[in-house]
């Protein structure tokens, strides 16, 4: 799932890095995403946690 989802979403987020509301490092972005993946059990939980972790620093209208 890391190869299938994580890296693809991470690369897409990097293209939008200039739109971050709360500026953070790339390590910070990764740590946010990983912190929400600790107890996931399904692909759906993994995808939701990953998106929440990566998108937390964007305005709500950009999260869509």
Number of C-alpha atoms within 10 A of each C-alpha: 9 10 8 8 14 18 12 11 16 17 11 10 18 13 9 11 17 9 14 16 11 10 13 11 10 13 9 12 20 15 13 20 23 16 12 18 16 10 10 13 9 8 11 10 14 22 17 14 21 23 20 15 19 22 19 16 19 17 13 9 6 11 12 7
